[in-house]
């Protein structure tokens, strides 16, 4: 179990009440020395959830492998993934130059340079992974048409009065360079809703000249570091049944951490305010750890 989550659970026990009992239940059922079984529980001894080299397969990867759609659907996704990837590779240098210029001129920094294009296999798997075994040619085509992060960037600005101005100016500069914000893809998760499990801004732009889409996330140093820190907790809990104590513990832990992230002044006037409830879609695609 992740050290920070364990510390959080122990603090809940000290505080007493309902959350204390929940924390006791979780700590008594899960151990650092055990490995996860396919149902999300932990098991002792030799795990059957290993690959041919004996390496443990995380729960989320087991689920995706078990619930593959028909082979012709996977083949179709692979073909589309190859096309999307190849176009992204060709389009990326020009987009990167313009994004870097807009970011630098507005007092921001860019995180993770050199990882602008999502890998071909990750693009392909994203086209069917949400539907799993129910995916078909039509759903794969729909996912491909809406895919906005084959090319992706993260801009970081300080959480002060400059944040809102800097974000607005970066968006405006990119518009002038021929990149339009895709309808409905101006998501602003910087809000104080108690159910919001993510803070940051996720925008998708489209190049007017060739239709290439790319994602640009806006973060403060704190919101980015929190999202990165929560990645392991998210991966450890998102596939669990909602009645599993670990699910509730992970959910509460993530909510607490994201609710502590400072919201930059004036940011509520940018984009469309959204609430990301646990555990919808992807949290750290969001941070691009993949």
N, C-alpha and C positions, 0 to 999 in steps of 0.2 A: 504494500500500500504506500502511496506517495507520502513522504515525510510531512509535508505541509498539511495534507489532509488529516493525517494521524494526529498532528498537533491540534488542529481545529477540533477534532472529535473529543480529544481529552479536555480541551477548554470547555466544551459543551457539557461534559460530565461535571466539571467543577461548578458550572452555573446552575445545574439542577433542572428540574421540570421535564416536560415531554421530550425535548431535544436531548437531554441527558440520557434517557432510557434508550432512545434511538441510537445514540453514539455507543452506548454499552453493547447493544445488539450487534452493531457493525463490527466493533473491535473484537467481539467474541467469536465472530463467524469468519473473519478474514485475517490472513497471516502473511507476513512478508516472505516466509519460507515455503509458501505453497504456490501452486500454479492454478490458473483459472481453467475450469472445465467448460464445455461448450454451452452449458446453461447459465454461465456467468458466475457460478459458485466457485469456490476454491477447493482444490483437491490435494491430497497428500500423495507421496509416492511418485511413480513414473507417470507423467501425463501422457494421454493418448493424443493430445492436441499439438503434435509436433510435426515438423516437416521431415523429409527424408534424411536430413542431417541432424535430427534431434533437437532442432531449434524450436522453441515455443512459438506458436502462431497466436498473436493477440486476438481477442474475441471479435473485434470488428472485422478483421481479415478472414476469420473462420466463416463468419456469417456471409460475407460477400462471395466466398468461394463456394459455399454450399448452395446458395440461392442464385446460381448463374441461370440466365435465360437459355433458350434453345441455341444450339451452336450457330445456326444461320444468323441469328440476331447478334451474337457476339462477333461473328465475321463481318457483318455489316457495320457494327460500331467500330471495329478495327479499321475498316476501310475509310470511314468518315473521319476517324481520329487521325489517320495518316494525312488526309487532305487538309484538315484543320491545322494540324501541326506544321505542315510544309508551308502553308500560307502565312502562318504566324511567324515562322523563321524568316521569311522574306520581308514581311512588314515591320518586324520588330526594330531594326536599326533606326529607321526614320522616326518611329513613334518614340523610341527611347531618347533620341536627341532632343525632340520637342518637349517631352515630359521633363527631362533633366533641366532644360533651359527654364521652363516655367517654375519648377520647384526651386532652383537656385536663385532665381531673380526675386522670389517672394519669401526669402528667409527660411526656407524649409530644407530638410535633408531627406535623402532617399535611402531606405533600408534595403538590404539584400541585393545589391547590384550583382549582375551576372546570373540571376535566376529569373529573368524576365519571361521566358517561355516555359509553360507547363510541359512536362514530358509527354511523349506520344502515348504511352500506355495509360497514363493518368487521364489524359483527355478521353481516350476510348472508354475506359471503365466508368468515367463520370456519365457517359451517355446512357448507361443502363443500370447503374448501381442503385439508384433510388427505387426503381421498379423491381429490381431483383429478377426473380424467375418469371414475373409477370410482364417483363419488358417485351416489346415486339418492334417490328420495323418502324411503325408509325411513331411510337413513343421515342425511339432512338432519334428519328428524324427531327422530332419536335425539340428534344434536348439539344441537338446539334445546332438548330436554328437559333436557339436562345442562349447558347454558350457565350459568356462574356469575359471569361478569364483565362483564355489560352495564352494571352499576354497580360502580365499583371505587375503592378507597382505599389509601393507603400511610401507615402510621404509623411514625415513627422515634423510637427511644429510644437512650440512650447504652449502650455495650457494657460495663456494669458490673453490680453486684449488683442494681440496680433493674430491669434489662431483663426478667428472667424474671417478677418480681413484677408489673411494669407490664403485660406482655402478658396474664398470667393475670387480672389485675383488669379489663382492658379486655374480655376475652372474657366474664367473669362479668357485668359491667355490661350488655353487649349481650344476654346471655341473659335478664337481668331485664327488659329492654325489649321482649322478645318475639321475639328473633332467635336461632334455633337453628343450631348448627354442622351443616352437611350431612354425613351419614355418608361417611367416607373423604376428606373435604375439610379435614382439619386437618394439612396437610403442613408438616413441620419439616425444612428442609434445612441447619440449622446442625449439621453433623457433620463429622468429620475423615476420612471415607472419601477415599482418594487419588483416586478416580474421580469425586468430586462436583464438578460444574461450576457450582454455584450455592449461595449461602448467603443464607438469608432464610426467612421463614415465610409460607405462603400459605393463608389460611383462606377458606372460603365459608360464608356465613350465609344463612338463609332467614327471611323475615318470616312469622310465624305467621298474620298477619291477611290477607295477600293472596298469599302464595307467592313474592313477589319475592326473588330471590337477589342477593347482592352479594359481591364479593371484598374482603378486607382483608388486605393484606400487612404484615408486621412486619419492620423492618430496623433495623440500626445505621447510623450515618452512613457507616461504611466499607463495609458490605455493599451499601448502595444505590449509593454512588459507583462501586464496582467493577462492579456489574451494568450500570450506565449506560455505563461506559467500555468494557466488553466487548461492547456491542451491535453496534458496527461490525465487530468481528472475527467475531462470530457470523454476521452477515448475509453477510460475505464468504466464509465457509467452509462453512456448513451444507448448501448444495446441491451441493458438490463431491463427486466420487467419493472413497471412502475411501482409494484408493491414490494420490491426488494429494498431492504434498508439501505443498501449501498447506493441505490439510485437517489433516494431522498437525501442521504448525507452529501453526495456529490452535488446535487442540485442546490442545497442550502449553502454549501461551501462556495460554489461559483457565484451565486447571487450576492453573497456577502462581499466577496472580493470585487466584483464589478460595481456594486453599489458604492464602494469606497472610492472609486475613480472620480477625480474632479472633472466636472463638466466645464469646458471653456466658456467664458462669457460671450453672449451674442450668437452662439452656434445654433441656437434653436430656430433662427431665421433662415437657415440654409438647408436646401433639399427638403425631403419629406421625412418627418419624424416617424420612426418605426420602433417596435418593441420586438426583440428576439427572445421568444420564450423557449425554455428548455424542453426538449432538445431538438428543435427544428433545424432542418437543413444541416449546414456545417458550421461549426464555430470557427475553426482555425484554418480552413480554406481561407478563410477570413484572415488568418495570419500567414497563410501560405507556407506552412511547415512542410507541405508535401512536395 
